[in-house]
Amino acid sequence: MKTPFLLYYLILLLITFVGGAVPLVKKHWDGRYIGLLLTFSAAFLLGITLLHLMPDGVERLGHYAGMLMLAGFFAQQIIQKFTHGLEHGHHHVQAGGQEGHGHHGMVWPVFIGLVIHAFSEGLPLGVSYADASTLPSLVLAIGLHKVPEVILVVTLFLTDGKSKLECFFWLLLFSLLTPLAAFLAHVLGNSFAGVQTFLHWCIPFIAGVFIQISTTIFNENATKNHAFKWQKWLMIALGIGVSLLSVI
């Protein structure tokens, strides 16, 4: 395996773990910032998806890529029935791990759904792309997307009464999932032609997943506030602007 791949996977692991540790090491934190981070990460993820993943998928698979994007879009709709939307910031727990209207007693179905989501989004990271900027851009986009997600996952465990030690264990396990999926995809994809073909089909499918997540974040923020506040629009502009830098 080439060193840059391992370095990217390590960076993704560290981003996820450090982000998830915030509610464990800081007693009081302002949950409102999660909304801004969600909006920025959604805009950046959408930009990288449309600028990199979607063109790559279409180039490899033609109109089949569109069919797979549709499949990914609606598959994510099904997955979020189990995750209750934590991957796009939908939650009923207050900042700092205090109990609001939490998904009490439903931690494991939610966590299992997020495990499937986290593992699947690592698959495109194991592919070698013609454009050298695609992989690092995708790693950063997924990493930023995972920070608010993993903060909510840890908060959910705290709300359910788990100790900090237990939370650190599940945080480490969850942080490993996406890099592990990427590592396996890279190794197996380079070893078996059938796996490589499967991964090429996964690219537009995951693009559809990312489009669904990003647009849901925008729609939920607009619904909650009836209209985007200027901070939200600023985060969207920054997210799209940073994603455009990856193709310059």
C-alpha positions in Angstrom: 0.0 0.0 0.0 1.2 3.5 -0.8 2.1 5.7 2.1 -0.3 8.6 1.3 -3.2 6.2 1.5 -2.2 5.1 5.1 -1.6 8.7 6.0 -5.0 9.8 4.8 -6.7 7.0 6.7 -4.8 7.9 9.9 -5.8 11.6 9.5 -9.5 10.5 9.1 -9.2 8.3 12.3 -7.7 11.2 14.3 -10.3 13.7 13.1 -13.1 11.4 14.0 -11.7 10.4 17.4 -10.8 14.0 18.5 -14.2 15.3 17.4 -16.0 12.6 19.4 -13.9 13.3 22.5 -15.3 16.8 22.8 -18.4 16.0 24.9 -16.2 13.6 27.0 -13.5 16.1 28.0 -15.6 19.3 28.0 -18.5 19.4 30.4 -20.2 22.4 28.9 -20.1 23.1 25.1 -22.3 25.1 22.9 -24.4 22.7 20.8 -25.4 25.6 18.5 -22.0 25.4 16.8 -22.8 21.9 15.7 -25.5 23.4 13.4 -22.9 25.7 11.8 -20.4 22.9 11.4 -23.1 20.6 10.0 -24.0 23.2 7.4 -20.4 23.9 6.4 -19.5 20.2 6.2 -22.7 19.4 4.2 -21.9 22.1 1.7 -18.3 20.9 1.4 -19.4 17.3 1.1 -21.9 18.2 -1.6 -19.3 20.2 -3.5 -16.8 17.3 -3.4 -19.5 14.8 -4.4 -20.6 16.8 -7.4 -17.1 17.9 -8.5 -15.3 14.6 -8.0 -17.4 11.5 -7.2 -20.2 12.1 -9.6 -18.0 12.9 -12.7 -15.7 9.9 -11.8 -18.7 7.6 -11.6 -20.2 8.8 -14.9 -16.9 8.4 -16.6 -16.5 4.8 -15.4 -20.1 3.6 -15.8 -22.0 6.0 -18.0 -25.8 6.2 -17.4 -25.5 3.3 -14.9 -23.9 5.8 -12.5 -27.2 7.8 -12.4 -29.1 4.7 -11.5 -26.7 3.9 -8.7 -26.9 7.5 -7.4 -30.6 7.1 -7.2 -30.2 3.8 -5.4 -27.8 5.4 -2.9 -30.1 8.4 -2.3 -33.1 6.2 -1.4 -31.0 3.6 0.5 -29.9 6.4 2.8 -33.6 7.3 3.3 -34.0 3.7 4.6 -30.9 3.7 6.8 -31.9 6.9 8.5 -35.1 5.2 9.8 -32.7 3.2 12.0 -30.2 6.0 12.8 -33.0 8.6 13.4 -31.0 11.0 11.3 -27.9 11.4 13.6 -25.7 11.3 10.5 -27.2 14.6 9.3 -27.5 16.2 12.7 -31.1 15.2 13.7 -31.0 14.7 17.5 -33.1 15.2 20.6 -30.3 15.5 23.2 -29.1 18.8 24.6 -25.5 20.0 24.5 -23.2 18.6 27.1 -24.9 15.2 27.1 -28.0 16.3 29.1 -31.1 14.5 28.4 -33.8 16.2 26.3 -36.2 14.0 24.4 -33.4 11.5 23.6 -33.8 8.2 21.7 -33.6 6.5 25.1 -33.6 2.7 24.9 -32.9 2.9 21.2 -29.1 3.4 21.3 -28.2 0.0 19.7 -30.5 0.2 16.7 -29.2 3.7 16.1 -25.6 2.7 16.6 -25.9 -0.3 14.2 -27.4 1.9 11.5 -24.5 4.3 11.9 -22.0 1.5 11.8 -23.4 0.5 8.4 -23.3 4.1 7.3 -19.7 4.7 8.6 -18.4 1.5 6.9 -20.0 2.2 3.6 -18.6 5.8 3.3 -15.1 4.4 3.7 -15.4 2.3 0.5 -14.7 5.2 -2.0 -11.6 6.0 -0.1 -10.0 2.7 -1.2 -10.2 3.6 -4.9 -7.3 5.0 -6.9 -8.6 8.1 -8.8 -7.2 9.6 -12.0 -7.4 13.1 -10.4 -4.9 13.2 -7.6 -6.9 15.8 -5.7 -10.0 13.6 -5.3 -8.8 11.3 -2.5 -7.5 14.0 -0.1 -10.5 16.2 -0.8 -12.8 13.3 -0.1 -11.0 12.4 3.1 -11.3 15.9 4.3 -15.0 16.1 3.3 -15.9 12.8 5.1 -13.8 13.8 8.1 -15.6 17.1 8.5 -18.9 15.4 8.1 -18.1 12.8 10.7 -17.1 15.4 13.4 -20.7 16.6 14.3 -22.0 13.0 13.7 -19.6 11.4 16.2 -20.2 14.2 18.7 -23.9 13.3 18.6 -23.1 9.6 18.8 -21.0 10.1 22.0 -23.7 12.4 23.4 -26.3 9.7 22.7 -24.2 7.2 24.7 -23.8 9.6 27.6 -27.5 10.3 27.6 -28.1 6.6 27.8 -26.0 6.4 31.0 -22.8 5.0 29.7 -19.6 5.8 31.6 -16.9 7.9 30.0 -14.7 4.8 29.8 -17.4 2.9 27.9 -17.9 5.9 25.7 -14.2 6.1 24.8 -14.3 2.5 23.9 -17.2 2.9 21.5 -15.8 6.1 20.2 -12.5 4.4 19.3 -14.4 1.5 17.6 -16.6 3.9 15.7 -13.6 6.0 14.6 -11.9 2.9 13.2 -14.8 1.8 11.0 -14.4 4.2 8.0 -10.6 4.0 7.8 -10.8 0.2 8.2 -13.3 0.0 5.3 -11.0 2.2 3.2 -8.0 0.0 4.0 -9.8 -3.2 3.2 -11.2 -1.7 0.0 -7.8 -0.5 -1.1 -6.0 -3.8 -0.4 -8.7 -6.1 -1.8 -9.4 -3.8 -4.7 -5.8 -4.0 -5.8 -5.7 -7.8 -5.3 -9.0 -8.9 -6.9 -10.5 -7.5 -10.2 -14.0 -8.4 -9.0 -13.6 -6.3 -5.8 -12.2 -3.4 -7.9 -15.3 -3.5 -10.2 -17.6 -3.6 -7.1 -15.8 -0.5 -5.7 -16.2 1.4 -9.0 -20.0 0.7 -8.7 -19.9 1.9 -5.1 -18.6 5.4 -6.0 -21.8 6.7 -7.6 -23.9 4.8 -5.0 -22.1 6.6 -2.1 -22.4 9.8 -4.1 -26.2 9.4 -3.9 -25.9 8.8 -0.2 -23.9 12.0 0.3 -26.3 14.0 -1.8 -29.2 12.8 0.3 -27.4 13.7 3.6 -26.3 17.1 2.4 -29.6 18.2 1.1 -31.4 16.9 4.2 -29.2 19.0 6.4 -30.0 22.1 4.3 -33.8 21.3 4.4 -33.9 20.6 8.1 -32.0 23.8 9.0 -34.3 25.8 6.8 -37.4 24.2 8.4 -36.2 24.8 11.9 -35.4 28.5 11.2 -38.1 29.1 8.6 -35.3 30.7 6.6 -31.5 30.4 6.7 -29.8 32.9 9.0 -26.9 34.8 7.5 -24.4 32.5 9.4 -25.9 29.5 7.7 -25.6 31.1 4.3 -22.0 32.0 5.1 -21.2 28.4 6.0 -22.7 27.2 2.8 -20.7 29.7 0.8 -17.5 28.7 2.6 -18.1 25.0 2.2 -18.8 25.3 -1.6 -15.9 27.7 -2.0 -13.4 25.4 -0.3 -14.6 22.5 -2.4 -14.0 24.5 -5.6 -10.4 25.0 -4.5 -9.9 21.2 -5.0 -10.4 21.6 -8.8 -8.3 24.7 -9.3 
